Amino acid sequence: MTRAYAIGDIHGHLDKLEAAHALIAEDRARCGDTDAPVVHIGDLVDRGPDSPGVIQFLIDGQARGENWVVLKGNHDRMMEMFLREQPMVDTQLLYDHNWLHPRIGGIETLASYGVDVPEGSRTYQFHPKARAAVPERHRDYLANLPSHYRLGDLYFAHAGIRPGLPLDQQTEDDLCWIRKEFYDSNADHGPLIVHGHTPVDAVTHYGNRLNIDTGAGHGKAISAVVIEGRDAWVLGPSGREGVTREDPIFPI
């Protein structure tokens, strides 16, 4: 039986991330499993108060040999693209948006690195300061995050997959950004797709996908889950708790 742990969207909340890892450690102790990977579903940064702390926590854990997988979310991608030597805007954004749009959270992330973005300022006026404030190690870490992870009958991606396209042909654009086409699909994708990206009130199992984003980017919780085969449980103070189920009807 395949077992994996997964943690939903983090959005700069180091305290909630540490609490999620504590719940995983408790479950490991109960079931005696020290080997199952912990998959972080992406969106490490933006909106929360400590994006630098989140990135460094994950770097340090992987450096000491923790079996952690950290995936790239759309917010991680936007940050990395903006902080390149020549700043870029993600082509998946609305035409009048960029990483520093008030709805996105880049301003809060730069503030957590000690960089203020004066209202009405132009990118060239603070971009060099932003690059200098964010350690190169953090920028490189975001740039090199994988966009997916496969483990047996599980496939992890921040946003989901494009239905009907073989898994080995999925694009980073979709893996980091897709919504409607994926959510509207009741197709059997083969493996269970574990994703975040769009908050739900509670971790929800749809039969063909499992959404583990419970809204940390909007002041709510980070969820930690354990998955065995295709079954999942939320980890809470009292141990494993059931997940909400909304099973699709697969076509014959």
C-alpha positions in Angstrom: 0.0 0.0 0.0 1.3 3.4 -1.0 1.3 6.0 1.8 2.0 9.7 1.4 1.5 12.9 3.4 0.6 16.2 1.8 0.3 19.8 3.0 -1.9 22.3 1.3 -1.1 25.9 0.1 1.1 27.7 2.7 1.1 31.4 1.6 3.8 32.6 3.9 2.4 31.2 7.2 5.4 29.5 8.8 3.6 28.9 12.1 0.8 27.0 10.4 3.3 25.0 8.3 5.2 24.0 11.4 1.9 22.9 13.0 1.1 20.8 10.0 4.5 19.0 10.2 3.9 18.4 13.9 0.6 16.6 13.1 2.4 14.5 10.5 5.1 13.6 13.0 2.3 12.4 15.4 0.7 10.3 12.7 4.1 8.8 11.8 4.6 7.8 15.4 1.2 6.2 15.6 1.5 4.1 12.4 5.3 3.5 12.6 6.0 4.9 9.1 9.2 7.0 8.9 9.6 6.7 5.1 6.5 8.1 3.5 7.2 11.4 1.7 5.6 14.7 2.6 4.5 16.6 -0.4 4.0 20.3 -0.2 1.5 21.3 -2.9 2.9 24.7 -3.7 2.1 28.4 -3.1 4.8 28.8 -0.5 4.7 32.6 -0.7 2.4 35.7 -0.8 -0.3 37.2 1.4 1.1 35.8 4.7 3.6 37.4 7.1 6.7 35.2 6.7 7.5 34.0 3.2 11.2 34.1 3.8 10.8 31.8 6.9 8.7 29.3 4.9 11.3 29.0 2.1 14.2 28.7 4.5 12.3 26.1 6.6 11.8 24.0 3.5 15.4 24.4 2.3 16.8 23.5 5.7 14.5 20.4 6.0 15.5 19.0 2.6 19.2 19.8 3.3 19.1 17.7 6.4 17.6 14.8 4.4 13.9 15.0 5.2 11.8 13.1 2.7 10.0 16.2 1.5 8.8 17.1 -1.9 8.1 20.8 -2.6 6.1 21.7 -5.7 5.9 24.9 -7.6 2.7 26.9 -7.3 1.5 29.8 -9.4 2.5 32.3 -6.7 6.0 30.8 -6.4 6.3 31.1 -10.2 5.1 34.7 -10.2 7.6 35.7 -7.6 10.5 34.0 -9.3 9.7 35.5 -12.7 9.4 39.0 -11.2 12.8 38.7 -9.5 14.8 37.6 -12.5 17.4 40.0 -13.8 14.9 41.2 -16.3 11.5 41.1 -14.5 8.8 39.1 -16.2 5.0 38.9 -15.8 3.4 35.5 -15.9 1.5 35.1 -19.1 -1.3 33.3 -17.3 -2.3 36.4 -15.3 -5.1 38.7 -16.3 -3.8 41.4 -18.7 -3.9 44.2 -16.1 -2.3 42.1 -13.3 1.2 41.4 -12.2 2.8 40.0 -9.0 2.5 43.3 -7.2 -1.3 43.6 -7.9 -3.1 44.1 -4.5 -5.0 40.9 -5.0 -2.0 38.7 -5.4 0.3 39.2 -2.4 3.6 40.1 -3.8 3.7 43.4 -1.9 3.3 41.5 1.4 6.1 39.1 0.4 8.5 41.9 -0.4 7.6 43.6 2.9 8.5 40.4 4.7 12.0 40.7 3.1 12.2 44.3 4.2 11.3 46.0 0.9 8.5 48.6 0.7 6.8 49.3 -2.6 5.8 52.9 -2.6 2.4 53.6 -4.1 2.7 54.8 -7.7 6.4 53.7 -8.1 7.7 52.1 -11.2 9.3 48.6 -11.3 12.7 49.9 -12.3 12.8 52.1 -9.1 12.7 49.2 -6.6 13.4 46.0 -8.6 17.2 46.1 -7.9 16.5 46.5 -4.2 14.0 43.6 -4.3 16.5 41.3 -6.0 19.2 42.3 -3.4 16.8 41.7 -0.5 15.7 38.2 -1.6 18.7 35.8 -1.2 19.9 34.2 -4.4 19.4 30.9 -2.7 15.7 31.6 -2.3 15.3 32.8 -5.9 17.1 29.7 -7.2 15.1 27.4 -5.0 11.8 28.8 -6.4 13.1 28.6 -10.0 14.0 24.9 -9.6 10.9 23.6 -7.9 9.3 20.7 -9.8 5.8 21.2 -11.1 4.5 17.6 -10.3 5.3 14.5 -8.4 4.2 10.9 -9.1 4.0 8.2 -6.5 2.2 5.0 -7.5 -1.5 5.7 -8.0 -1.0 9.3 -6.8 -0.1 12.4 -8.9 0.6 15.7 -7.2 0.4 19.1 -8.9 -0.4 22.5 -7.5 -3.4 23.3 -9.7 -4.2 20.0 -11.3 -3.9 18.6 -14.9 -5.4 19.2 -18.3 -8.0 16.4 -18.7 -7.4 14.1 -21.7 -3.7 15.0 -22.0 -1.2 12.3 -21.1 0.5 13.0 -17.8 3.9 13.1 -19.4 2.7 15.8 -21.7 1.3 18.2 -19.1 2.7 21.8 -19.2 3.9 23.9 -16.3 1.2 26.5 -17.2 -1.5 24.0 -16.5 0.1 22.3 -13.6 0.5 25.7 -11.8 -2.6 27.5 -13.1 -5.5 25.3 -14.5 -8.9 25.6 -12.9 -12.2 25.3 -14.7 -11.4 22.6 -17.2 -9.9 20.4 -14.5 -12.7 21.0 -11.9 -15.4 20.5 -14.4 -14.1 17.1 -15.5 -15.5 13.8 -14.1 -13.0 11.8 -16.2 -10.9 9.0 -14.6 -7.4 10.5 -14.8 -5.8 7.3 -13.9 -4.0 8.2 -10.7 -5.7 10.3 -8.1 -4.8 13.9 -8.7 -3.8 15.7 -5.4 -3.9 19.5 -5.8 -4.5 22.8 -4.1 -4.8 26.2 -5.8 -8.5 27.0 -5.2 -9.6 27.1 -1.5 -12.4 24.8 -0.3 -14.0 24.9 3.1 -12.7 21.4 3.9 -10.4 18.9 2.2 -12.6 17.3 -0.4 -12.2 14.0 -2.2 -14.0 14.0 -5.6 -13.1 10.4 -6.6 -10.7 11.5 -9.4 -9.0 14.3 -7.4 -8.3 15.5 -3.9 -8.3 19.2 -3.1 -6.2 20.0 0.0 -6.2 23.9 -0.2 -8.2 25.1 2.8 -7.5 28.8 2.5 -4.3 29.7 4.3 -3.9 32.5 1.8 -7.2 34.0 3.1 -6.6 33.7 6.8 -7.8 30.1 7.2 -6.1 26.8 7.9 -3.3 24.8 6.3 -4.4 21.2 6.1 -2.2 18.2 6.5 -3.4 14.9 5.1 -2.4 11.3 4.9 -3.2 9.3 1.8 -3.2 5.5 1.7 -3.9 4.0 -1.7 -6.7 6.4 -2.9 -8.2 7.0 0.5 -7.3 10.2 2.5 -7.7 11.5 6.0 -7.2 15.0 7.5 -4.8 15.1 10.4 -6.1 16.9 13.5 -5.3 17.1 17.2 -7.1 13.9 17.8 -5.6 12.0 14.9 -7.1 11.1 11.6 -10.4 12.6 10.6 -12.6 11.9 7.5 -12.6 14.1 4.5 -15.6 15.5 2.6 -16.5 13.3 -0.4 -18.1 14.4 -3.6 -17.6 11.5 -5.9 -18.0 12.1 -9.7 -19.8 9.6 -11.9 -17.2 8.2 -14.2 -18.4 7.7 -17.9 -18.8 4.1 -19.0 
